[in-house]
Amino acid sequence: TAKEIYRAINNNCLSNKTNRILCFIRQIIDIDDVEPSKYVEKEDDAQILLNELKSMIRSTISPNNIKTYQVKDYLLDSSTSKPCVLYGESGCGKSSIMARLVTEISKWYSNSPSQSVSVIIRFLGTTPSSSDISKPLSSIIEQICQLYQIQVSPSSAELKYQLEQLLTLIPKSEQLVLLLDSVDQLDVEQYDCTKWLPAIYPSNVKCVLSTIPTIEVNRQTYDILDGLRKLIGFEIEITELNEMLAIQTLYSWLKTDHRQLTPIQHEWIQQKILRTHTITPLFLSLLYDQTLLWHSYDTEIDKKFLKIRHTMEAIGYLYDQMGNKHGQVLFRRSMRYIQLFGGLTENELEDVLSLDDQVLQSIFVHYLPPQNIFRLPSTLWLRIRNDMQKYLVEKDIDGLPCLYFYHRSFQFYDSFFDMPRLIEERKEQVVLEQNRIEYYADQFSKPYIIQSQKLVEKYKLNSNILHPNRCIAKQQPLVVISRKKKVHYNQRKIRQLCQNIARYDFSHKYTVYDYDFMSAYLHFHKLTDLLYEFSIGALDPDGELNFLLKLYEMLGDQYPDNFAYEIASYLFPLSDALPDSLLNLLQHCLNNCSLLYKTPVLWFENSLQFQLIGEQEFSDDQFLLCLNEQVLDIYQWKSEQNYCLFARIKMTDSTATITNVAYWFDGATVYCSTSNGELRKYNGTMMTFPPITTHGTPYHYAQIKSISSLDIQDEYAITLDDTKQKKLLSTLMIEPQPVLVLLSDDCKELAIWNLQEQHVSIIFLQQTFDIRQIETVYTCLLLRDHRENLYLWSILDQTFRHLGYAHVQTTAMNRLVIYNKEKLILYDLEKKLKGEIRLENTKFDSISLNTNGEYLFALNLEASLLFMYRVNDGQHLEKLFIKHLTLIIKANDNYVLLKSNEKLLVLAIKDKNRPQNIRNSKFTQI
């Protein structure tokens, strides 16, 4: 009462604590125009008392402590350059106020010196294109340009910056008001309004937004209002209605619709409002919608209507009335599916209703449709949508126009206060979830059971079990690769399959045990998210599922492209003992990875170098050399078996460089050069048991003081003395004889020495370069100068060709690959072909061909990534994350060796689609 307010103000002034009172003023504009009632006082004394009270409040309380509810004050205040926000809980009337502002603003500006005022409003989330803020912003920019005849050239700048610049071009004589309703209806990524909403506006531009303060999405709470407070300068809270205002609003709606209620019906409504503790515009609207079904001769009210106490019960009563009209099963299942799916397209809704046998059984009571079109008649859903159009909107979800509830109260509706119905809904929840999962997993070929024996007799059926065609649209695959090799993911299917993934075990074979789903899921989510779902889920994982979850926990989230490689590497050794579900997952992983982790792994310290030697002429064995300080270990592979130690040689100099190795049936001979000019030859015998002590002794020793460079080429040892400054030489096989090629110090002459005929020929180069590296590939010399340019010189026809800049290069057999920081250039020198692989923001520190030139491996040390390409068709096969990679990489026909910290990793090549010939259309004739 007024006396209480006066007393509080006086006490506050006496205590000299003027900031202890907050005053909230809510002014009803044009209240005199509302139809009078016993709840509205019109006496002059009351008005005088109210005005005196307002005057005293403004004179005694700090303006910062007075909060008003008038948007008009904000709009007419030219000194305010920041936005205004209306906030309140769902259903409190924010959208209604925003809609009313459109008609009221022109009246408020009627006395403004400006010539005109324009209002642009966007109801966010009400149309498929308005859930993404970029589309409303683009349309607002376009509308402003048309409204004020502003010519703006197309720009790639951010929409926020474009809008800021455009607002400054509006003539000062014009007023513009931007209204953005329901920020909470945007996509989750756009709840942070600082990313798209301008913070400062010109004096002739105002912006008003509305939102709910906080929202919870996927168990994560977003404080939208708190983020907006960084931008706004004016905020207005919309609270629930009081009894007087609620009754006035109801009478206003009746007057607008030219309707009247009987006195007893007025009493029904007034009693309902007076007995309700929390009155929101949504609650009032639901009550008003029920009055549309009343007749003037109705003298008795439905007892269920009298029991309505809040919004949820009002929604439940609406569903009961709609169920009576359209069929309880059909209507409630329709609403439940919209709620369960979180929004779905009309085609999806009709499909899933056609999959629901209980829905069809409630419809086909007296007849059966043709078995080749056995589905829900579309007109039944259209009738429901027409009656519910006030509460349904179309929203863009996963790139599709989906039906969704406009008010969140409908989305979170639960029959909590109707215990029998709540128990029934909990039981049917499993059926609805199974229908949803099977629909998106394309598992809908189930029979239809006829409940009525009369229908069986009517259609002269042999059984009450039918296998009809429900004409269900097949889902798009999880992953689609376009003609331009661009990968597209079916986000709609991924989202629906992973929803409630930990609650029902019938979904697991389509999700956690399915390779296609997991590989697609990991491009949008993390494994930790999946594990968290199971940790809080109602389902207790069994032994098999628990094993798989533990395996996923080991994988981590660092790089999703490793999924097939790591799962296959872990499960392959256990393949004989795996159950069917895990074995199926393993098989799909093997089909989708080109590399397989081999165990055991070699661990070593202070490793200086290692070398992988391919198949030898005398056997099908493969060998690995690993030099650890002064001990050289030679390991041998046999087909797919694990490797074993073949020989161990104790070396006398830890700085020795391995230049060549020759293998015999009973051991190996190793050639090494040392820094002091020695050529050493070591012999190691084959070991038939794991060694305890080192074996092998040097049997040849030679000291040649004049040697300053040594190289082993095939079966020849080549040495150079101090007079040769540039140690650039190489050998190659020109059938049937080997030749040695030596470059002069001034890079003008090439000496070609036939090693068998002992004949030397000199070739004068037409162009000279500062050559720093020389190597051979096929029948050509590859020269590299100080500027990292590559040149190819053919010994057979003595042609010289500049290949351009090369950051790194690699050769094998007749293949040459060059990396120039933008692309990989592939050469087949025997067939005289050239191809390219374009790279997108990819940097390589090292590349290596395997021994037959069939596969190319590349390393990115910064991101610790291993790339694998198939040279014959240019296909990108793998992109694996491996911790702590180094530049060391070797590959032969079947294995890849990598060094990671002090660990030597061995990966088996498992490409099952090896093309025998070059099939890449990018290859052209040189």
N, C-alpha and C positions, 0 to 999 in steps of 0.2 A: 504494500500500500504506500501511498505518498508519505504518510507519517513516518513509516519505517525508513524510507529513503532520506527524509529530512534529518531524522535522528542519527543515522549512520554518517551523513556528511558533517553534521555538527561535531560528533565525537572525533571524527577524523581531523577536523580543523583544530580542535582543542589539543590533540596529541601532537600537532605539528608534523604529522606523517601523511603528507598529501598524496603519496604514491601507493597507499594501501588499498585504494578503491579502483576497480576497473568497471567502466560503464559500457554496456552494450545496448545500442539504440536500434530498434527495428521499426522503420517507418513504412506504413502501408499507404502507397500513393493512390490518390483518387478513391479513398474509402467512402466518400460521400455518394459515389455513384452506385455503390453496392446496395442491393435490396435490403431495407432495414429488417432487423429481427430483434428478438429480446436479448441477444448477446451483444448488440451494438448500442452504445450509449451516445445520444446526440445532444444532450443538454449543454447549454452554454457554460454553466458553472464548471462542468467537468473539463471542457475544452480550455477554459481559463486556467484552471488548476494545472492542467498538463503543460501548458505553455510556460507558466511560472516555474514549474519543476525543471523543465528543459533549460530554461535560462539560468537557474541556480547551478545546475550541474555543469554547464559550460563555463561558468564564472569561477567555480571553486575546484574543479578537477582538471588536471593537466590534459591538454589536447591529445597527448600521446596515449593517455589511458582511456580515451573514448573511442569505441569501435562502432562504426555504423554499417548498415547493410545497403547503402545506396550506391549503385553503379553510376547513377547520374552524376554524383559529385566527382567521381574519377574522370568521367568523359568530358565534363565541362571545365576541368582544371587544366589550363594550358601549361602550367609549370611542371606537370608530371610527364616525364619522358620514358618511364618504364611501364611494363605491362601490368595488368590487373588479373587476378585469378579468383574464380568462384570455386570453392571446394566444399565437399560434404559427402556423406555416405551414399552408397548406391540407392537410387530411388527417391532421393530427397528433393528432386525437382530442378536439378541444374539445367538439364536440356530444355525444360519448359521455360525457364527464365531466359535462357539464351535465345530461344525462339521468340519470346515476347519482346526482347530487346530490339529486334529488327523493326517492329512496328512502333516502339516507343521512342527510339532514338531521334527520328525525324521531328517528333513533337518537342523533345528537349532542346534541339538545335534551332527551333523556329525563331528564337530571338537572337540567334548568333549573328555576328557581323559577316560571317562567311556566306557566300552565295548559296552553297548547297552542301549536303552531307551524303556520303555514299557508305553503304554497309556491305561488307563481304563476309559471308558466314560459311563455315564448313563443319558439318556434323561428322566427325572422324569415326571411322569404323562402321558406318552404316551402309556403305557400298563396298563392293569388292576392291575398288581402286583407292579407297581412302584409309586403309589400314597401314599403308606405307606412306609416311609423311612427305616423301619426295613428290608424289603425285599431286596431293593437295597444294603443296607449295608451288609446283609448276603451274597449276591452273590458276592460283592466286596471282602469280606474276603475269600470266597471260591476260587475266581479267583486268588488272590494273593498267596494263599497256593499252588495252582497248578502251577502258573507261576514260583515261586522260590523254589519249592519242599520243602516247610516248613510243618512240621508235627505239628499240633496243636490239643491237646486233647479237647474233647467237654467240654464246660464250660457254667455255668448258669449266668456268669457275663454279664453286660450290653454290647451291641454291640459297643458302643463308646469306652469303656475300652478295649474290645477285639481288635478293630482296632488299637488303640494307641499302644498296646503291639506288635501287629503283624508288624507294620511299622518299629519298631526298629530292627526286625530280618532280614530285607531285606539287602542283601550284599551291602557294601559301593561302590562296583564297578558297581552296577546297578542303573539306574535312573528310577523312577516311577512318572508318572503324572496322577493325578486323576481329571477327568472332570465331574462335576455334573451340568447339565443344568436344568433351570427352577425350582428353589426352590419354586417359587410361585405356582407351580402345585401340591405341596404336600397337605396333609390334613391340615386343619386349626391348629390343635393342634401341628403341627410340624414346624410352621413358626419360632418358637424360636429355632434357630440353635444351641444355646449353649447346648441344651439338648442331641444332637446326633453328632455334628461335633467336631472332635478333634481340639484343638486350636494351638498346637505346633507340628511341623513335623520334622523328621530328615533332614539333609542337602541334601540328595539324593532323597527326596520325595517332590513333589509340588502338591498343590490342587487349582483348579480353579472352581469357581461357577458362575452361572449367575442367575439373578432374576430381577423382576421389583421392584422399590423402595417401593411402597406402594400398598396395595390391600384392597378393601372393600368387606366384606362378611357378609351378613345378617345385613347390616347397621352398622357394626363395622369395623373400619379401623385398619389394621395391618401394621406397619412400619417395613418391613422385613430388609431393608438395615440398618436402625438404629440399629437393633439387631445384624446384622452381623458385624458392625463396632467394636463391643467388641472383635471380634475374628481375623479379617483380618488385614493384614499389607500392602495391596496394593489394590486399587480400580480404576476401569476404567469405565468411563461413555460412553455409546454408544448413540450417538445422531442421528438425522435424516441425511439423505444424502444430499449433495449439488448437484446442477444440473450436474456438470462435472462428479462427481463420479457415479451418477445415470446412466448417459448415458454410461459411461465406463462399469458399471456392466451389463447393458442390452446387450451391444455388446459382453461381455464375455459369457453370457448365450447363445446367438445366435451361437457363435463360438463353444461352448461345444456341442450344440445340432446339429451342422452342418446345420444350417439354415441361410437363408438370407432374407432380406426384400427389397422390391423395393424402389427406391428413394422417391417416394411419401409416402410410408408407414413409412420410416425413418422420414420423415417430420412430419407425424401425431404424432409419438411417441415423437419426440423432442419438438414439440409445447406443448404437454400434460405435459411433465416434466418441461418445462420452465415456464408454467403458474400455476404450483402447488406450494403453499407456503411451505408445509410440505411433504417431500418425505421420506417414510420409506421403508425398504425392502419388507414389506408385500404389500404396495401400488404398488411398482414396480413389484412385483411378479404377482399381479392381472392383471396389464396391460399386462405383458408378456404372461400370460395365454390366453388373448384375441387374441394376435397375432397368436396363434396356430390355430385359426379358419380362418385366412385370407388366401386368395389365391393370386397367383402372378398376376392374371388378375383383381383383385379388384382395381378400380380407385376411388371409392366413399366410404367414411367412414360413419358409423352410426352416426347420429347427437347426439344421447344419449351418445355415447362414448366421443364425444368432450366436453360434459357438465360435465364429471367427474372431480372433483376438490380435492377430498380427499378420504381416505380409505373407509368410510361408503358408499359413492356414488359408489365406485368401487365394493363393495360387492353387492349393489343393482343391478348394471348392470350385475354382474355375475349371480344373481338370476333370472333376466329377461331372460338371454340367456338359463339358465338351464330350466326355466319354459317353454320356447318355445319348448324345446326338449322333456321334460317329461310330460308336462301338468302343467299349472300354479297352479291350485288348489292342485294337488298331491304334487308337489315339494315344494311349499311355506308352505303348511301345515306340511310337513315332517320336514322342517327346523324350523318352529315355535314350533312344539312339542318338538324337541330336546332342543330348547332354553327355552321353558316354563317349561319343566320337570327338567331342569338343568342336562341333561344327562339321557338316558334311554337305556335299552337293545333292541336288534333288535326284539325280540319277543314282548316286550311291544309296540314298535313303530308300528309293523304290526297290533297288536291288537287294539290300539287306532285309527289307520287309518281306520280299519275295522268298528269301532264304529261311525266314522264321516260320516254322510249321504251325506254331500256335496262332500266329496272325492269319495265315491262310485258312486254318481250320475254323477260325471265328467268322471268316467271310464266306467260304464255300460250304455253307450248311445245306443248301437245297440244290446246288448244282456244282458241276466241275468244269473248269475251263479246258480248252484243247490241250492235250499233253505236250504239244510242241511249242505252246506259248503259255506255260503254267506259271503265272506270276500275278502280282497285285495289279488290279485295274488302276490306271493312273488317275482316273477321275476321283477316286476315293481320297487320295492324298491332296489333290487340288482343292477339294472341299475343306479339308482340315486347314490348309494353308490360308485360304481366304478368311476363315474365321479367326485365325491366329496371326494375321498379317500385322496387327498392331504391336505384337511382341516378338516378331521375327525380323531379322535383317539379313542382307547378304554381305558377307565379309570375305576378304581375300585371305585364304589360309592355304599355305603350301602352294601358292600360285594358282589356286582354283577358287571360283566364286562359290562359297559355302553358306548354307543356312546356319544362322547362329542366333542365340537369344540376345535381344537388345539390352535387357536388364540382367545384371549378374544374379539377381535374386532367383531368376528362373534357372540359370545354369547350375546354381548350387542348391536347388530345391531338393528337399528330402522330407519324407513322410515321418519326421521324427516324433510328432505329436499324435500320430495315428499308428499305435503299436502293431495291430494286426496287419495293416498294409505294409508297414516297414519290414516286418518279418517276411512277408510274401515277396517284396522287392529284393531283399537280400538273397532269397533262394533263386529267383529268376536272373539275378546278376550274372551268375556263372554261365547260364544259357546265352545271354546277350553277349557276353565277352567272347564266348566260343564262336558265335556267329560272326562277330567282328573279325576275329583272328583268321577264321577259315575263309572269310570273304577276301581279305587282303593277301592270303596265302594261296588263293585260287584252288581251294579245297572245298568245292561246293557241289559235288556230285553225290548227294545223299538222297535216299528214297523219301517218298512222301507217304505217310500212313493215313488212310481214311478212317476217321473215327465213327462215321455213321454207316451202319449196315444197310440202311435204306438206299444210300448212294451207290453202294456196291451192287445192290440188286437192280437199281434203276439203270445203271450203265452196263449191266451184265458183265461185271468184271470177275475174273477168276480168283483174284486176291485183293485184299485191301491195301496192298503195298504197291505203289507206283514208282516208276523211275522216269519222271517227266523232265522236259527241258525247260528250265526256269529262265532261260535267256539272260543269264548274268554276264555282264561285260567283264572280259578278262583283264586283269591288272597288267600294267606295263612292268617290264623287268626292273629290278632294283638299280641296275646300271645299264645305261644305253650309250653306245659310242656312235657319234654322228659320222657322216661321210667325211667330214673334215678332221676326223680322229679326235674330236672333242668329247670328253666324258661328261655325261649328264646323270645325276642321281635322282631317283624317284623319292623325293623327300616326303611325299604324302604317305607312301607305303612304309618307309622307314619309321616315321613318327607313330603310325598306327600299330605297327608290329611291336615296337618297344614300349608302348603304353601298358602299364601294369604288368611288365615282363616278369616280375618276380612273384606274382600272385597266383598264377595258374600254370600247372605243369604241362598242360596240353599245348602251350605256345612255344615250348622250348625247342622242339624239333624244327620249327620254322625260324627260330631266332638264334639262341646261343650255340646250337649244334649245326647251324647252317653257315657255310663259308660265305656265300654271296651276301647274306644279311650282315654278318660281322664285318666284312671288309667295307661295305657301304656305311654301316653304323659308325665305324671308326673315323670316317671323314667328317662327321658332324659332332661326335661325342667322344668321350674318353672312357677307357676301360674302368677307371676309378668310378665314373658315374654309374656304370653297369654294376660294379661290385657293391656300390652303395645301395642301389635298388634292392639287391638281394639281402644285404645286411639288415634292412628295415622291413623287408617283405614278410608277408604272413606265411610264406611257404618255407618249410625246412628242407634244404637241399639234401638229396640222398647221396650215397657214396660216389656214384658216377658223376653226378652234377657237381658235387663238392670238389672232386678231383679236377674237373674242367675249370671251375672258378679259381682254384689255387693256381692252375696253369696260367690263366689270364692275369692273375695277380703278379706272377713272375714276369710277365711280358712288359708291363708298364705302359706309359702313355707317350713316350718320347717321339716315336715315329710309327704311324699306323701302317705304312707300306711294308713293314717287317712282318706283318701278321702271318701270311702264308709261309714265309721262310722259317720263322721261329716255331710255329706250331708243328710244321712238318719235321723240323730238326729234333724237337722234343719227343714227338710221338712215334717217329719212324722206328727207333730201336725197340719200341714196345708193340709193334704192329701185330705180332702173333697173339698177344694177350688182350687186345682192345675189344670192348663190346661194339656192337654194330653201329651205334650212334657216333662214337668216337672214331671208329674205323672209316665211316663215311666222311667225317670231317677231315681226317688225314688224307684220304684219297683226293678230295677236292683241293686241299692245300698243295698236294704234290702236283696236281694238274695246273696250278696257278703260280708256281715258283720255278725258276730256272736254276737256282742254286740251293744246295742242301748242306747244312752244317755236318761235318764229319767228326767223330770222336774216336779215340782220345785226342787231346790237343797237346802239342809239344810246349813245355815251359822251359825257358832258359834265361840265363842272366848274361849281361854284357855281350850280347850277340853282335858280331861284326858284320857278317854277311850270310846269305843263304842263296842257294841256286836250285832250281827245279829242272831236271833233265827228263826229256820225253822218252818214248819207247826206243829201245836199242835193237840193233839188228839180230843179236843173238837170243833175245827173249822178248816176252811181252811185259816185262817188268818196267816199273818207273822208279826213279830214284830222286831223293832229296838230300842236298848237302847243307849242313848246318855247322858253321864255324863258331865255336864258343871259346874265346881266348886261344889256347894252344891245342885244343882238341877239335878234330874234324869228325863229325858223325855223319854217316851215310845211311839213309833210311830207304827201305825198299817197299813198294806197293805190289800187291797182286790182285788185279781186277778190283772187285768191290770190297775185298777184305781189308781189315785194319793193317797198317804198315808195321814193319818190324825193323830193328837195327841190323843193317847189313854189314857194316864195317865201322871201326873206330880207329882213327889214326892220330897219334901223338906227334904234334909238329913242334919244331925247335924255335920258331919265330912267330909271335902272335900278330905281327904286322904283315905277314905274308898275304899275297893276293892270289886267289884261285883263278887260274887261267884256263885250265882244261882238265877233263877227267876222262879216262878210258876204262871201260868195264870189261871184265873177263868172266869166264864161267866160275872161277873160284875167288874172285876178289876185284879190286879196283886199283888203278894207278892215277895219282893226282899230281898235276904239274902246278908249281907255284913260283912266283917271283917275289923277291924281297926288296926292301928299300935300298940295300947296299949293293945291288947289282948281281945277286946270286940267282941262279936257276936251280930249283930243287925238284926232285922227283921222289914221291912217296908211294909205297906199296902197302895195301891193306888186304888181308885175307878175309873171306866170307866167314861170318860168325854164325854158329848154329845154336847159340845160347846167349842169354843176356850177359853182357860183360860186367866183370867186377873191377878189373884193372884195364888200363889202356893197352892197345895192341898196335902193331905196325911200327916199322923202323925204316929210316931213309936208307936206300941201297945205292943211290947215285948222288954224287956231290960234285959240283963244279964251281970254280971261282974264276970269273972273267971280269977283271977290273975295269975294262973299257966299256962295259955295258951300262948305258944310261936309260934304256927303255927296252921292254920286252913284251911280246904279245904272242899268244898261242892261237893260231888259226888252223882249224881242222887238225891235221896230224903234223903240222909244222910249228916249230918254235922260231920266231923272228926276233932278232935283237938289233938295236941301234946304238951307236957310240955317241960320244959327246959332240961330234962335229955336225950331227943332224939336230937342228934346233926344233923344228916342228915334227913331232912324232905322230904324223898322220898317215896311217896305212891301213889296209884291209885286204882280205882275200875273198874270192867268190869262185863258184864253180861255173865255168862255161863248158858245157858238155863237149867232150868227156874229160876235160883237163882243168885242174885248178890253176888260178892265176893270182899273183900278188900285185896290188896296186899301191904305189907310193907317190905322194904329192911332194913337190919340191918346196923348199922354204919360202920362195918368192911367189908360190901359188900360180906359176905360169906353165909348169910342165907336169905331166903325169907319166910315171914310169910303170909299164905293165910287164911283169916278169912271168913267163910261163914256167911254172915250177918243175914240170917234168922234162920239157925240152931245153931248159936252162937258156931261154931266149928272152931278151929284153927289147921292148919297143918304146919309143918316146913320142908322146903326143903333146903338142903345143896348144894350150887353151887360148881361144880367141878373146875371152874376157877373164880378167883377173879379179880376185876378191880376197879379202882377209879371212881365209878359211880357218875355223877353229875346231871343226869336227868333221870326220869322214867315216862313213859306214856303207855297207853294201846291202842291196835288196834286189833279188832276182838277178838280172844281168846289168844292173845299173849301180852307179855310185851316187850316194846321197851326201851332198856337201852343205855345211852350215857355216855362215859367216858370223862376224862379231855383232851384227845387228839382228841376229836370229832369223835371217832369210835363208830359205832352203833352195838348193839347186839340184836338179837331177841330170846326170850325165850317163848316156847309154854307151857301153863299151862296144856293143856290136855295130851300131850304125854311127857312133860318135856324135850323136845329137845332144844339144845342151838346152835345158829348159829351166826357167825360173818358176818355182812353185809358190812364191810369196812368203809372207811372214808366218812363222810357226812358233807358238809358245813352247810346245813339246811335240814330239813325234814318236812313233813306234813302228817297227817293221816285223814281218814274219812271212816266210815263204815268198810269195809274189805280191804280198799285200803291204801297203803303206797307208798310215793314218796320220793326219796332221790336225792339231788343235790350235786354232788361232783366236781364242777367246770369244768368238761369235758362233762358230760352227765347227763340226768335225768334217774333214774332207777325206774321203776314202778313195784309194787308188787300187786297181787291180792291174799291175804292170804287164802280166802275161796276156790278158784279154784286152788290154788298153781301154779300161773303163774308169770312169770317175763318177763319184756320187757325193752327196752332202747330207748331213744331219744337222738341222737347225737347232740351236739351243736357246732356251728361254731363261735368262737370268741364272745361268749355271756356270760355275767356275770350276775348272779342273786343274789340279796340281800335278797329276801324273796319269798317263794312259799306258795301256799295255795290251798287245794282241796275244792270244794264246798261240801255241806253236804252229798250228795249221792255218792261222789267220782267219778262223771262222767267227771268233767272238772278240769283242773289244771291251776292256774293263777300264774304268776311269775312277779316280779318287778326288774327292773334295775334302781336304783336311779341316777346313774351317767348320763345316757342318758335320764332319765325320761320316760322309756318305760314300757308298760304293755304287757305281752305275754299271750296268751291263747292257751291251748292244749286240745284236746279231748282224754281222757285216753283210751277209748275203742278201738280206732284204731291208736292212736299215732299221729293224724293229727294236724299240726300247723295251728290254725284258725285265730289268730289275732296278730298284732304287732302294738300297738297304742302308739303315743306320747301324754302324758298328763303332763302338766306343774306342777312342784313342787310336785312330788309324795313323799309320806312318806312310812315308812314300814308297816303302818296299812292297812290291806286288809282282808275282810271277804266275804264269798260267801255262798249262799244257793242254792236251786234248780233253782231259777229263776232270782236272782239278784246278783250283785257284788258291794260291797261298798269299796270306796277308799277315803283316805284323801289327799287332795291337799291344802297345806297351811292351811287356816282356813275354808276350804270348804269341805263338805262331798258329794262326787259324787256317784250317783246311776246309774249303768249300767244294763240294762235288757239283759238277755241271749236270743239270737234269733237264735240259731243254728237249722236249719230246717232239718239237716241230721244226727240226733242222732241215731247211731247204738245201738241196744239193747244188742248185745253181742260183746265180744272182737273179733276183726277181724284183728288185727295187726299181720302180719306174723313174726314180731320180738319177739312176746311173745312166750316164751318156758316154758315147765313144770319145776317147781322147783325140 
